[in-house]
Each structure stands twice: as structure tokens, then as C-alpha cells.
Amino acid sequence: MKVLCVTIGSSGDVHPFVGIGIELARRGHDVTVVTNGHFQSLIESAGLKFIELGKAEFYREGLKNPELWHRTKGFKRVLEWGVLPFVRPTYEIIARESAGVPTLVIGSSLAMGTRVAQEKLGLPTVTVHLAPSVFRSLLDPPVLPGLFMPRWYPMWLKSALMKFADRKMIDPILAPMINPLLAELGLPAASGFFKDWWNSPTRVLGLFPDWFAPPPADWPPHLKLTGFPLYDEAGVSHVSDELEQFLSDGPAPIAFTAGTAMTHGQDFFRTSIAASQKLGRRAVLLTRHPEQLPSTLPKGVMHVSYAPFSALLPRCAALVHHGGIGTTSQALRAGIPQLICQMAHDQPDNAARIQRLGVGDTLRPSTYRKGRVVKMLDELLNDPTVKANCVKIKMRFIGAHPLEKTCDEIEAMMPSTATGEEGMNAETQRRGEEVV
């Protein structure tokens, strides 16, 4: 079947869809990834078709805005820059590509145009969310930047805060762009965009396991959790010979990254270098924006533009990072402690979950200072309980097949595998067994 994977965001948002696309293509489907031109080379190197949704230059210029990572301003900036300009183009691409062809659409959290297309064209559509923080819950509220909503708040207060956020902060940004398009297509106006509307009414997937985020009773009833996708460009990108030599020449280093999209991490990397030197630890600095780094690095500190975490992190002593869900999951799989310098978006919630699991700690950029980083890393690296917890979590990944499970759920939505009102189990179909 023809499959359109539509995703908006940074590498952390694109990687899972490349992984899904590779697995679906392996199963014989015709897969196209629709995203910004910045990722064209990666997608085509993975053997997938590509359709541009925004120019690469638009993406690179947008990353220069420091407010994208502001704790409270970042949410609005992401919507204005990364979401609203692409609602109509997304709809138009889906309408064009699906004309006369059986098509299934997979949309990321911010790919709002996929929901417009679903409402108008009636295409089977799967909404994919990468992090638990996007799910509303009064029983177990996510930790969101700028919003204090502990579990012990009374239900009426938590409900009132959610409604206030919808009416005063979210809908006023999204409605002026989305509702005119809906009206033009003869569809009713929408509201509660981040409450229910952005979720496909037929299938919603959460790409994380239930041990990381146990689903409360008020999450969407048709939500399925399939596990961390863990795609990290393995097979497309590789550990360089220089990095391989560095890793082999001494004890396990500490890895530091502020995320592939971060272009304003000068303070983060300067402090990271100082902390690693104070600890007497070697360090690997990961960034595709080397202008953030000092012109000369001390001995025992190496810069790497990119390396698949599946190959790098098992050879590291710890990971210090921004708290993106993809990076977080890779450190969990590697079984190493992590220190999260959380800024905005899903990062505070991911950091809180890491603390609950007992495999790491967290702090904010304002407190990311050499003395405190040294103290926290020293404790994480030498605490036997943290080490035991890391090993326990690492074991949970053995035998898990998250991308396969994700694609099973996606295939169950395909008309070609439908049996009555429910989709045929794709794994059973592939084995050729009878479905009872």
C-alpha cells in the first residue's frame, strides 16, 4: 500500500519516521517521507522516497532563533515557525499523492495538516506521538514547562487550568490558520486542538513503553504503546575512524550533547568541557554546529558531528544531554546514567521520568555550572543503586521489537489487511497462519 509518513521537527522527530518507513518498505509497502528538505539526503540514503515540506534553508535559518528553546516562549515559537506554515501544504501534498491510489497517512504530533486531510478525504490515518508529555491527563499530569500542576491539585483546578490553556494559549494560535482551511474545504471549525482534535479518531500510537510512562485511565482509549523506535541512522551514518580510535585509546568518556537542532549551546559546551576536566574524565562533544565550541579543545576531549548512539553510548560512562525523548531512550538502552539539562517542550517531563526510574538526574540551564555538574556527575557515576537501575532498565530492551510492533499496528489500519471491523494482525498475516 502507499504510505505517506509526514513529520515536522528536528532529527529527533524525523528519525522515528525513517525507522518506521524502512520497516514498512521491508514489508513491501510504497513509502514516502514528507518533511523538510534538510533531511532529504538521510531519507533517500535510507532507501525511501522523499517529498519536500519546506526548504532546507528555512529550517536552518529557523534554528537560529534562541526563543525556540525558551522555557515558556518556545512552545509558541515552534507553532508559529514549524507548524502553522505547513498545515495547508501538508493537506495539498496528501490530496495530490493519494488521488486514485489507496493511501495510508502517518502523521507526527505537529503535522496538523494530516488531520485536515483525514477529515476531508477520509484516508486511514495514524497519529504518532513520540513522548508521553503530549497526552492530557488529570490523573497523572505531565511536567510541562511554565505550568505547575502537581497530582495533588484538586481535579476541578487541574481541569480549569487545562481549559484555560486551550482557550487562551493554544487555540488562539492554531485556530486562525487551521479553521479557515477547514471552512474552505466545507468542514466545521475545530477547537481543543491539543486536547482531542490532533489525535486521529481511529488510531493513536505512543512510541514509548508502558514502563517508562504507565498509561493513566484518562489517556485516549484507542492509544497503543509500541516502545521506543530507537532509529539513529545506523547503516547510514557510522562511527568515524577518528572516534573509534579515541574510544579505544582510553577509559570510557562522558558524552555531551545539547541536541542536533541546538545552535546556541556555547555555555553548555564550555561548562561541559570544564566539568569533564575537573572530573578527570575524557569527553565526547556531539554537535552538528561546531561554531558553539572553543577553537581549541583540551587533551582528552573530542568533537564529533554525529554518531549513531547505538554504537557510541554503550562505550560511554554517562550521557549529559537536553532531554529529548530519542536521546533519552538511547541512554536507557545503553544502560548508562544520564544528566539532563532540560530546557523546554517535552524535556522536563522526560527528565522527571528519568529521575523516577533512578537512572539519572536533572537541572536547568540556569544552574548548569561547573561545580554543580561535577558534583551531580560524580554522584551518578559512583552510586551503586544508579548503576543497578541502569542495568535493570537495559535488560528491558532485550527481546523488544518496537518498530515491528509499531508497523503491525499501522498495517492493521490498511484496508488490504482488514477483516470486518478490525484489522488483521500483520505478524500473523506474514507467517501465513489462519486468522480465527
Contacts in CASP RR format, 6 or more apart in sequence:
PFRMAT RR
TARGET T0000
AUTHOR 0000-0000-0000
METHOD contacts of the structure
MODEL  1
MKVLCVTIGSSGDVHPFVGIGIELARRGHDVTVVTNGHFQSLIESAGLKF
IELGKAEFYREGLKNPELWHRTKGFKRVLEWGVLPFVRPTYEIIARESAG
VPTLVIGSSLAMGTRVAQEKLGLPTVTVHLAPSVFRSLLDPPVLPGLFMP
RWYPMWLKSALMKFADRKMIDPILAPMINPLLAELGLPAASGFFKDWWNS
PTRVLGLFPDWFAPPPADWPPHLKLTGFPLYDEAGVSHVSDELEQFLSDG
PAPIAFTAGTAMTHGQDFFRTSIAASQKLGRRAVLLTRHPEQLPSTLPKG
VMHVSYAPFSALLPRCAALVHHGGIGTTSQALRAGIPQLICQMAHDQPDN
AARIQRLGVGDTLRPSTYRKGRVVKMLDELLNDPTVKANCVKIKMRFIGA
HPLEKTCDEIEAMMPSTATGEEGMNAETQRRGEEVV
1 29 0 8 1.000
1 30 0 8 1.000
1 102 0 8 1.000
1 103 0 8 1.000
1 104 0 8 1.000
1 414 0 8 1.000
1 415 0 8 1.000
1 416 0 8 1.000
2 29 0 8 1.000
2 30 0 8 1.000
2 32 0 8 1.000
2 97 0 8 1.000
2 98 0 8 1.000
2 101 0 8 1.000
2 102 0 8 1.000
2 103 0 8 1.000
2 104 0 8 1.000
3 21 0 8 1.000
3 24 0 8 1.000
3 29 0 8 1.000
3 30 0 8 1.000
3 31 0 8 1.000
3 32 0 8 1.000
3 103 0 8 1.000
3 104 0 8 1.000
3 105 0 8 1.000
3 106 0 8 1.000
3 410 0 8 1.000
4 32 0 8 1.000
4 34 0 8 1.000
4 51 0 8 1.000
4 93 0 8 1.000
4 94 0 8 1.000
4 97 0 8 1.000
4 98 0 8 1.000
4 103 0 8 1.000
4 104 0 8 1.000
4 105 0 8 1.000
4 106 0 8 1.000
5 17 0 8 1.000
5 20 0 8 1.000
5 21 0 8 1.000
5 31 0 8 1.000
5 32 0 8 1.000
5 33 0 8 1.000
5 34 0 8 1.000
5 106 0 8 1.000
5 107 0 8 1.000
6 34 0 8 1.000
6 35 0 8 1.000
6 53 0 8 1.000
6 90 0 8 1.000
6 93 0 8 1.000
6 94 0 8 1.000
6 105 0 8 1.000
6 106 0 8 1.000
6 107 0 8 1.000
6 108 0 8 1.000
6 111 0 8 1.000
6 113 0 8 1.000
6 114 0 8 1.000
7 13 0 8 1.000
7 14 0 8 1.000
7 16 0 8 1.000
7 17 0 8 1.000
7 33 0 8 1.000
7 34 0 8 1.000
7 35 0 8 1.000
7 107 0 8 1.000
7 108 0 8 1.000
7 111 0 8 1.000
8 35 0 8 1.000
8 36 0 8 1.000
8 53 0 8 1.000
8 82 0 8 1.000
8 83 0 8 1.000
8 86 0 8 1.000
8 108 0 8 1.000
8 110 0 8 1.000
8 111 0 8 1.000
9 35 0 8 1.000
9 36 0 8 1.000
9 82 0 8 1.000
9 108 0 8 1.000
9 110 0 8 1.000
9 261 0 8 1.000
10 259 0 8 1.000
10 260 0 8 1.000
10 261 0 8 1.000
11 39 0 8 1.000
11 259 0 8 1.000
11 260 0 8 1.000
11 261 0 8 1.000
12 130 0 8 1.000
12 260 0 8 1.000
12 324 0 8 1.000
12 325 0 8 1.000
12 326 0 8 1.000
12 327 0 8 1.000
13 108 0 8 1.000
13 110 0 8 1.000
13 130 0 8 1.000
14 33 0 8 1.000
14 35 0 8 1.000
14 39 0 8 1.000
14 42 0 8 1.000
14 43 0 8 1.000
15 229 0 8 1.000
15 231 0 8 1.000
15 232 0 8 1.000
15 233 0 8 1.000
15 326 0 8 1.000
16 128 0 8 1.000
16 130 0 8 1.000
16 207 0 8 1.000
16 229 0 8 1.000
16 231 0 8 1.000
16 326 0 8 1.000
17 33 0 8 1.000
17 35 0 8 1.000
17 106 0 8 1.000
17 108 0 8 1.000
17 128 0 8 1.000
18 33 0 8 1.000
18 42 0 8 1.000
18 43 0 8 1.000
18 46 0 8 1.000
18 48 0 8 1.000
18 231 0 8 1.000
18 233 0 8 1.000
19 46 0 8 1.000
19 229 0 8 1.000
19 231 0 8 1.000
19 403 0 8 1.000
20 106 0 8 1.000
20 128 0 8 1.000
20 229 0 8 1.000
20 403 0 8 1.000
20 406 0 8 1.000
20 407 0 8 1.000
20 410 0 8 1.000
21 31 0 8 1.000
21 33 0 8 1.000
21 46 0 8 1.000
21 48 0 8 1.000
22 46 0 8 1.000
22 47 0 8 1.000
22 48 0 8 1.000
22 231 0 8 1.000
22 403 0 8 1.000
23 403 0 8 1.000
23 404 0 8 1.000
23 406 0 8 1.000
23 407 0 8 1.000
24 31 0 8 1.000
24 407 0 8 1.000
24 410 0 8 1.000
24 411 0 8 1.000
25 31 0 8 1.000
25 47 0 8 1.000
25 48 0 8 1.000
27 407 0 8 1.000
27 411 0 8 1.000
27 426 0 8 1.000
27 430 0 8 1.000
30 49 0 8 1.000
31 48 0 8 1.000
31 49 0 8 1.000
32 48 0 8 1.000
32 49 0 8 1.000
32 50 0 8 1.000
32 51 0 8 1.000
32 97 0 8 1.000
33 39 0 8 1.000
33 43 0 8 1.000
33 48 0 8 1.000
33 49 0 8 1.000
33 50 0 8 1.000
33 51 0 8 1.000
34 50 0 8 1.000
34 51 0 8 1.000
34 53 0 8 1.000
34 90 0 8 1.000
34 93 0 8 1.000
35 43 0 8 1.000
35 50 0 8 1.000
35 53 0 8 1.000
36 52 0 8 1.000
36 53 0 8 1.000
36 54 0 8 1.000
36 55 0 8 1.000
36 56 0 8 1.000
36 58 0 8 1.000
36 59 0 8 1.000
37 50 0 8 1.000
37 52 0 8 1.000
37 53 0 8 1.000
37 54 0 8 1.000
37 55 0 8 1.000
37 56 0 8 1.000
37 59 0 8 1.000
38 56 0 8 1.000
38 59 0 8 1.000
38 60 0 8 1.000
39 50 0 8 1.000
40 50 0 8 1.000
40 52 0 8 1.000
40 56 0 8 1.000
42 233 0 8 1.000
42 236 0 8 1.000
43 49 0 8 1.000
43 50 0 8 1.000
44 50 0 8 1.000
45 236 0 8 1.000
46 236 0 8 1.000
51 93 0 8 1.000
51 97 0 8 1.000
53 86 0 8 1.000
53 89 0 8 1.000
53 90 0 8 1.000
53 93 0 8 1.000
54 85 0 8 1.000
54 86 0 8 1.000
54 89 0 8 1.000
62 68 0 8 1.000
62 81 0 8 1.000
63 261 0 8 1.000
63 262 0 8 1.000
63 263 0 8 1.000
64 263 0 8 1.000
65 77 0 8 1.000
65 81 0 8 1.000
66 264 0 8 1.000
67 73 0 8 1.000
67 74 0 8 1.000
67 77 0 8 1.000
68 74 0 8 1.000
68 77 0 8 1.000
68 78 0 8 1.000
68 81 0 8 1.000
68 261 0 8 1.000
68 344 0 8 1.000
69 262 0 8 1.000
69 264 0 8 1.000
69 343 0 8 1.000
69 344 0 8 1.000
70 77 0 8 1.000
70 343 0 8 1.000
70 344 0 8 1.000
71 145 0 8 1.000
71 146 0 8 1.000
71 343 0 8 1.000
71 344 0 8 1.000
71 364 0 8 1.000
72 145 0 8 1.000
72 146 0 8 1.000
72 344 0 8 1.000
74 344 0 8 1.000
74 345 0 8 1.000
75 145 0 8 1.000
75 169 0 8 1.000
75 344 0 8 1.000
75 345 0 8 1.000
76 169 0 8 1.000
76 173 0 8 1.000
78 110 0 8 1.000
78 345 0 8 1.000
79 173 0 8 1.000
79 174 0 8 1.000
80 173 0 8 1.000
82 110 0 8 1.000
83 110 0 8 1.000
83 112 0 8 1.000
83 174 0 8 1.000
84 173 0 8 1.000
84 174 0 8 1.000
84 177 0 8 1.000
86 111 0 8 1.000
86 113 0 8 1.000
87 112 0 8 1.000
87 113 0 8 1.000
87 116 0 8 1.000
87 177 0 8 1.000
87 178 0 8 1.000
87 181 0 8 1.000
88 113 0 8 1.000
88 181 0 8 1.000
90 111 0 8 1.000
90 112 0 8 1.000
90 113 0 8 1.000
90 114 0 8 1.000
90 116 0 8 1.000
90 117 0 8 1.000
91 113 0 8 1.000
91 116 0 8 1.000
91 117 0 8 1.000
91 120 0 8 1.000
91 181 0 8 1.000
91 185 0 8 1.000
94 103 0 8 1.000
94 105 0 8 1.000
94 113 0 8 1.000
94 114 0 8 1.000
94 117 0 8 1.000
94 121 0 8 1.000
94 123 0 8 1.000
95 117 0 8 1.000
95 120 0 8 1.000
95 121 0 8 1.000
97 103 0 8 1.000
98 105 0 8 1.000
98 117 0 8 1.000
98 121 0 8 1.000
98 123 0 8 1.000
102 415 0 8 1.000
102 416 0 8 1.000
103 123 0 8 1.000
104 123 0 8 1.000
104 124 0 8 1.000
104 125 0 8 1.000
104 126 0 8 1.000
104 410 0 8 1.000
104 413 0 8 1.000
104 414 0 8 1.000
105 114 0 8 1.000
105 117 0 8 1.000
105 118 0 8 1.000
105 123 0 8 1.000
105 124 0 8 1.000
105 125 0 8 1.000
105 126 0 8 1.000
106 114 0 8 1.000
106 125 0 8 1.000
106 126 0 8 1.000
106 128 0 8 1.000
106 410 0 8 1.000
107 114 0 8 1.000
107 125 0 8 1.000
107 126 0 8 1.000
107 127 0 8 1.000
107 128 0 8 1.000
108 128 0 8 1.000
108 129 0 8 1.000
108 130 0 8 1.000
109 127 0 8 1.000
109 128 0 8 1.000
109 129 0 8 1.000
109 130 0 8 1.000
109 134 0 8 1.000
109 198 0 8 1.000
112 174 0 8 1.000
112 178 0 8 1.000
112 193 0 8 1.000
112 198 0 8 1.000
113 178 0 8 1.000
114 125 0 8 1.000
114 127 0 8 1.000
114 200 0 8 1.000
115 125 0 8 1.000
115 127 0 8 1.000
115 197 0 8 1.000
115 198 0 8 1.000
115 200 0 8 1.000
116 178 0 8 1.000
116 181 0 8 1.000
116 182 0 8 1.000
116 185 0 8 1.000
116 187 0 8 1.000
117 123 0 8 1.000
117 125 0 8 1.000
118 125 0 8 1.000
118 200 0 8 1.000
119 182 0 8 1.000
119 185 0 8 1.000
119 187 0 8 1.000
120 185 0 8 1.000
120 186 0 8 1.000
120 187 0 8 1.000
124 202 0 8 1.000
124 413 0 8 1.000
124 414 0 8 1.000
124 415 0 8 1.000
125 200 0 8 1.000
125 202 0 8 1.000
125 203 0 8 1.000
126 200 0 8 1.000
126 202 0 8 1.000
126 203 0 8 1.000
126 204 0 8 1.000
126 205 0 8 1.000
126 409 0 8 1.000
126 410 0 8 1.000
126 413 0 8 1.000
127 198 0 8 1.000
127 199 0 8 1.000
127 200 0 8 1.000
127 203 0 8 1.000
127 204 0 8 1.000
127 205 0 8 1.000
128 204 0 8 1.000
128 205 0 8 1.000
128 206 0 8 1.000
128 207 0 8 1.000
128 406 0 8 1.000
129 135 0 8 1.000
129 204 0 8 1.000
129 205 0 8 1.000
129 206 0 8 1.000
129 207 0 8 1.000
130 206 0 8 1.000
130 207 0 8 1.000
130 208 0 8 1.000
130 229 0 8 1.000
130 325 0 8 1.000
130 326 0 8 1.000
130 346 0 8 1.000
131 208 0 8 1.000
131 324 0 8 1.000
131 325 0 8 1.000
131 346 0 8 1.000
131 349 0 8 1.000
131 350 0 8 1.000
132 142 0 8 1.000
132 206 0 8 1.000
132 208 0 8 1.000
132 212 0 8 1.000
132 213 0 8 1.000
132 349 0 8 1.000
132 353 0 8 1.000
133 142 0 8 1.000
133 143 0 8 1.000
133 144 0 8 1.000
133 345 0 8 1.000
133 346 0 8 1.000
133 348 0 8 1.000
133 349 0 8 1.000
133 350 0 8 1.000
134 142 0 8 1.000
134 194 0 8 1.000
134 346 0 8 1.000
135 142 0 8 1.000
135 219 0 8 1.000
135 220 0 8 1.000
135 223 0 8 1.000
136 162 0 8 1.000
136 194 0 8 1.000
136 195 0 8 1.000
136 218 0 8 1.000
136 219 0 8 1.000
137 216 0 8 1.000
137 218 0 8 1.000
137 219 0 8 1.000
138 155 0 8 1.000
138 158 0 8 1.000
138 159 0 8 1.000
138 162 0 8 1.000
138 218 0 8 1.000
139 151 0 8 1.000
139 216 0 8 1.000
139 217 0 8 1.000
139 218 0 8 1.000
140 151 0 8 1.000
140 214 0 8 1.000
140 216 0 8 1.000
141 149 0 8 1.000
141 150 0 8 1.000
141 151 0 8 1.000
141 153 0 8 1.000
141 158 0 8 1.000
142 349 0 8 1.000
143 348 0 8 1.000
143 349 0 8 1.000
143 351 0 8 1.000
143 352 0 8 1.000
144 348 0 8 1.000
144 349 0 8 1.000
145 343 0 8 1.000
145 344 0 8 1.000
145 345 0 8 1.000
145 347 0 8 1.000
145 348 0 8 1.000
147 161 0 8 1.000
147 165 0 8 1.000
149 158 0 8 1.000
149 161 0 8 1.000
153 161 0 8 1.000
162 195 0 8 1.000
166 191 0 8 1.000
166 192 0 8 1.000
166 193 0 8 1.000
166 194 0 8 1.000
166 195 0 8 1.000
170 192 0 8 1.000
170 193 0 8 1.000
170 194 0 8 1.000
171 191 0 8 1.000
171 192 0 8 1.000
171 193 0 8 1.000
174 193 0 8 1.000
175 189 0 8 1.000
175 190 0 8 1.000
175 191 0 8 1.000
175 193 0 8 1.000
178 190 0 8 1.000
178 193 0 8 1.000
179 189 0 8 1.000
179 190 0 8 1.000
182 188 0 8 1.000
182 189 0 8 1.000
182 190 0 8 1.000
183 189 0 8 1.000
190 197 0 8 1.000
191 197 0 8 1.000
196 220 0 8 1.000
199 220 0 8 1.000
201 222 0 8 1.000
202 222 0 8 1.000
202 413 0 8 1.000
203 222 0 8 1.000
203 224 0 8 1.000
203 409 0 8 1.000
203 410 0 8 1.000
203 412 0 8 1.000
203 413 0 8 1.000
204 220 0 8 1.000
204 222 0 8 1.000
204 223 0 8 1.000
204 224 0 8 1.000
205 223 0 8 1.000
205 224 0 8 1.000
205 225 0 8 1.000
205 226 0 8 1.000
205 406 0 8 1.000
205 409 0 8 1.000
205 410 0 8 1.000
206 223 0 8 1.000
206 224 0 8 1.000
206 225 0 8 1.000
206 226 0 8 1.000
206 227 0 8 1.000
207 225 0 8 1.000
207 226 0 8 1.000
207 227 0 8 1.000
207 228 0 8 1.000
207 229 0 8 1.000
207 402 0 8 1.000
207 406 0 8 1.000
208 225 0 8 1.000
208 227 0 8 1.000
208 228 0 8 1.000
208 325 0 8 1.000
208 329 0 8 1.000
209 225 0 8 1.000
209 227 0 8 1.000
209 228 0 8 1.000
209 396 0 8 1.000
209 400 0 8 1.000
209 402 0 8 1.000
210 225 0 8 1.000
211 396 0 8 1.000
212 228 0 8 1.000
212 329 0 8 1.000
212 332 0 8 1.000
212 353 0 8 1.000
212 357 0 8 1.000
213 225 0 8 1.000
213 353 0 8 1.000
215 223 0 8 1.000
215 225 0 8 1.000
224 409 0 8 1.000
226 402 0 8 1.000
226 405 0 8 1.000
226 406 0 8 1.000
226 409 0 8 1.000
227 400 0 8 1.000
227 402 0 8 1.000
227 405 0 8 1.000
227 406 0 8 1.000
228 325 0 8 1.000
228 326 0 8 1.000
228 329 0 8 1.000
228 332 0 8 1.000
228 333 0 8 1.000
228 402 0 8 1.000
229 402 0 8 1.000
229 403 0 8 1.000
229 406 0 8 1.000
230 310 0 8 1.000
230 326 0 8 1.000
230 329 0 8 1.000
230 330 0 8 1.000
230 333 0 8 1.000
230 402 0 8 1.000
230 403 0 8 1.000
231 403 0 8 1.000
232 308 0 8 1.000
232 309 0 8 1.000
232 310 0 8 1.000
232 330 0 8 1.000
233 306 0 8 1.000
233 308 0 8 1.000
234 308 0 8 1.000
234 310 0 8 1.000
234 311 0 8 1.000
235 308 0 8 1.000
237 306 0 8 1.000
237 307 0 8 1.000
237 308 0 8 1.000
238 307 0 8 1.000
238 308 0 8 1.000
238 311 0 8 1.000
239 247 0 8 1.000
239 307 0 8 1.000
239 308 0 8 1.000
239 311 0 8 1.000
239 312 0 8 1.000
240 304 0 8 1.000
240 307 0 8 1.000
242 302 0 8 1.000
243 284 0 8 1.000
243 302 0 8 1.000
243 304 0 8 1.000
243 307 0 8 1.000
243 312 0 8 1.000
246 253 0 8 1.000
246 282 0 8 1.000
246 284 0 8 1.000
246 300 0 8 1.000
246 302 0 8 1.000
247 253 0 8 1.000
247 312 0 8 1.000
247 315 0 8 1.000
250 282 0 8 1.000
251 281 0 8 1.000
251 282 0 8 1.000
251 317 0 8 1.000
252 282 0 8 1.000
252 315 0 8 1.000
252 316 0 8 1.000
252 317 0 8 1.000
253 276 0 8 1.000
253 281 0 8 1.000
253 282 0 8 1.000
253 283 0 8 1.000
253 284 0 8 1.000
253 300 0 8 1.000
253 302 0 8 1.000
253 316 0 8 1.000
253 317 0 8 1.000
254 276 0 8 1.000
254 279 0 8 1.000
254 281 0 8 1.000
254 282 0 8 1.000
254 283 0 8 1.000
254 284 0 8 1.000
254 316 0 8 1.000
254 317 0 8 1.000
254 318 0 8 1.000
254 319 0 8 1.000
254 320 0 8 1.000
254 377 0 8 1.000
255 283 0 8 1.000
255 284 0 8 1.000
255 286 0 8 1.000
255 312 0 8 1.000
255 313 0 8 1.000
255 316 0 8 1.000
255 318 0 8 1.000
255 319 0 8 1.000
255 320 0 8 1.000
255 321 0 8 1.000
256 268 0 8 1.000
256 269 0 8 1.000
256 272 0 8 1.000
256 276 0 8 1.000
256 283 0 8 1.000
256 284 0 8 1.000
256 285 0 8 1.000
256 286 0 8 1.000
256 319 0 8 1.000
256 320 0 8 1.000
256 321 0 8 1.000
257 285 0 8 1.000
257 286 0 8 1.000
257 287 0 8 1.000
257 319 0 8 1.000
257 320 0 8 1.000
257 321 0 8 1.000
257 322 0 8 1.000
257 327 0 8 1.000
258 265 0 8 1.000
258 268 0 8 1.000
258 269 0 8 1.000
258 287 0 8 1.000
258 292 0 8 1.000
258 321 0 8 1.000
258 322 0 8 1.000
258 341 0 8 1.000
259 286 0 8 1.000
259 287 0 8 1.000
259 321 0 8 1.000
259 322 0 8 1.000
259 324 0 8 1.000
259 327 0 8 1.000
260 287 0 8 1.000
260 288 0 8 1.000
260 306 0 8 1.000
262 268 0 8 1.000
262 287 0 8 1.000
262 289 0 8 1.000
262 292 0 8 1.000
262 322 0 8 1.000
263 289 0 8 1.000
263 291 0 8 1.000
263 292 0 8 1.000
264 292 0 8 1.000
265 287 0 8 1.000
265 292 0 8 1.000
266 292 0 8 1.000
267 365 0 8 1.000
267 368 0 8 1.000
268 292 0 8 1.000
268 341 0 8 1.000
268 365 0 8 1.000
268 368 0 8 1.000
269 285 0 8 1.000
269 287 0 8 1.000
269 292 0 8 1.000
269 293 0 8 1.000
269 294 0 8 1.000
270 294 0 8 1.000
271 368 0 8 1.000
271 369 0 8 1.000
271 370 0 8 1.000
271 373 0 8 1.000
272 283 0 8 1.000
272 285 0 8 1.000
272 320 0 8 1.000
272 373 0 8 1.000
273 283 0 8 1.000
273 285 0 8 1.000
273 294 0 8 1.000
273 297 0 8 1.000
273 298 0 8 1.000
273 301 0 8 1.000
274 370 0 8 1.000
275 370 0 8 1.000
275 371 0 8 1.000
275 373 0 8 1.000
275 374 0 8 1.000
275 377 0 8 1.000
276 282 0 8 1.000
276 283 0 8 1.000
276 301 0 8 1.000
277 298 0 8 1.000
277 301 0 8 1.000
278 370 0 8 1.000
278 371 0 8 1.000
278 374 0 8 1.000
279 374 0 8 1.000
279 377 0 8 1.000
279 378 0 8 1.000
281 317 0 8 1.000
281 377 0 8 1.000
282 300 0 8 1.000
282 301 0 8 1.000
282 302 0 8 1.000
283 300 0 8 1.000
283 301 0 8 1.000
283 302 0 8 1.000
284 301 0 8 1.000
284 302 0 8 1.000
284 303 0 8 1.000
284 304 0 8 1.000
284 312 0 8 1.000
284 316 0 8 1.000
285 293 0 8 1.000
285 297 0 8 1.000
285 301 0 8 1.000
285 302 0 8 1.000
285 303 0 8 1.000
285 304 0 8 1.000
286 303 0 8 1.000
286 304 0 8 1.000
286 305 0 8 1.000
286 306 0 8 1.000
286 307 0 8 1.000
287 293 0 8 1.000
287 303 0 8 1.000
287 305 0 8 1.000
288 305 0 8 1.000
288 306 0 8 1.000
290 303 0 8 1.000
290 305 0 8 1.000
293 303 0 8 1.000
297 303 0 8 1.000
309 327 0 8 1.000
309 330 0 8 1.000
309 331 0 8 1.000
309 334 0 8 1.000
310 330 0 8 1.000
310 333 0 8 1.000
310 334 0 8 1.000
313 319 0 8 1.000
313 330 0 8 1.000
313 331 0 8 1.000
313 333 0 8 1.000
313 334 0 8 1.000
313 335 0 8 1.000
313 336 0 8 1.000
314 334 0 8 1.000
314 335 0 8 1.000
314 336 0 8 1.000
316 334 0 8 1.000
316 336 0 8 1.000
317 336 0 8 1.000
317 381 0 8 1.000
318 336 0 8 1.000
318 337 0 8 1.000
318 338 0 8 1.000
318 339 0 8 1.000
318 377 0 8 1.000
318 380 0 8 1.000
318 381 0 8 1.000
319 327 0 8 1.000
319 330 0 8 1.000
319 331 0 8 1.000
319 334 0 8 1.000
319 336 0 8 1.000
319 337 0 8 1.000
319 338 0 8 1.000
319 339 0 8 1.000
320 338 0 8 1.000
320 339 0 8 1.000
320 340 0 8 1.000
320 341 0 8 1.000
320 373 0 8 1.000
320 377 0 8 1.000
321 327 0 8 1.000
321 328 0 8 1.000
321 331 0 8 1.000
321 338 0 8 1.000
321 339 0 8 1.000
321 340 0 8 1.000
321 341 0 8 1.000
322 340 0 8 1.000
322 341 0 8 1.000
322 342 0 8 1.000
322 343 0 8 1.000
322 347 0 8 1.000
323 340 0 8 1.000
323 341 0 8 1.000
323 342 0 8 1.000
323 346 0 8 1.000
323 347 0 8 1.000
323 350 0 8 1.000
323 351 0 8 1.000
324 345 0 8 1.000
324 346 0 8 1.000
324 347 0 8 1.000
324 350 0 8 1.000
325 346 0 8 1.000
325 350 0 8 1.000
328 338 0 8 1.000
328 340 0 8 1.000
328 350 0 8 1.000
328 354 0 8 1.000
331 338 0 8 1.000
331 359 0 8 1.000
332 357 0 8 1.000
332 359 0 8 1.000
332 393 0 8 1.000
332 394 0 8 1.000
332 397 0 8 1.000
333 394 0 8 1.000
333 397 0 8 1.000
334 394 0 8 1.000
335 359 0 8 1.000
335 390 0 8 1.000
335 391 0 8 1.000
335 393 0 8 1.000
335 394 0 8 1.000
336 390 0 8 1.000
337 359 0 8 1.000
337 360 0 8 1.000
337 380 0 8 1.000
337 381 0 8 1.000
337 383 0 8 1.000
337 386 0 8 1.000
337 387 0 8 1.000
337 390 0 8 1.000
338 354 0 8 1.000
338 359 0 8 1.000
338 360 0 8 1.000
338 380 0 8 1.000
339 360 0 8 1.000
339 361 0 8 1.000
339 362 0 8 1.000
339 363 0 8 1.000
339 373 0 8 1.000
339 376 0 8 1.000
339 377 0 8 1.000
339 380 0 8 1.000
340 347 0 8 1.000
340 350 0 8 1.000
340 351 0 8 1.000
340 354 0 8 1.000
340 360 0 8 1.000
340 361 0 8 1.000
340 362 0 8 1.000
340 363 0 8 1.000
341 362 0 8 1.000
341 363 0 8 1.000
341 364 0 8 1.000
341 365 0 8 1.000
341 368 0 8 1.000
342 348 0 8 1.000
342 350 0 8 1.000
342 351 0 8 1.000
342 362 0 8 1.000
342 363 0 8 1.000
342 364 0 8 1.000
343 364 0 8 1.000
343 365 0 8 1.000
348 362 0 8 1.000
351 362 0 8 1.000
352 362 0 8 1.000
354 360 0 8 1.000
354 361 0 8 1.000
354 362 0 8 1.000
355 361 0 8 1.000
355 362 0 8 1.000
357 389 0 8 1.000
357 393 0 8 1.000
358 385 0 8 1.000
358 386 0 8 1.000
358 389 0 8 1.000
359 386 0 8 1.000
359 389 0 8 1.000
359 390 0 8 1.000
359 393 0 8 1.000
360 380 0 8 1.000
360 386 0 8 1.000
361 376 0 8 1.000
361 379 0 8 1.000
361 380 0 8 1.000
363 372 0 8 1.000
363 373 0 8 1.000
363 376 0 8 1.000
379 386 0 8 1.000
380 386 0 8 1.000
404 427 0 8 1.000
407 426 0 8 1.000
408 425 0 8 1.000
408 426 0 8 1.000
408 427 0 8 1.000
411 417 0 8 1.000
411 426 0 8 1.000
411 429 0 8 1.000
412 422 0 8 1.000
412 423 0 8 1.000
412 424 0 8 1.000
412 425 0 8 1.000
412 426 0 8 1.000
413 423 0 8 1.000
414 423 0 8 1.000
417 423 0 8 1.000
417 424 0 8 1.000
417 426 0 8 1.000
417 429 0 8 1.000
418 424 0 8 1.000
419 435 0 8 1.000
424 435 0 8 1.000
425 435 0 8 1.000
428 435 0 8 1.000
429 435 0 8 1.000
END
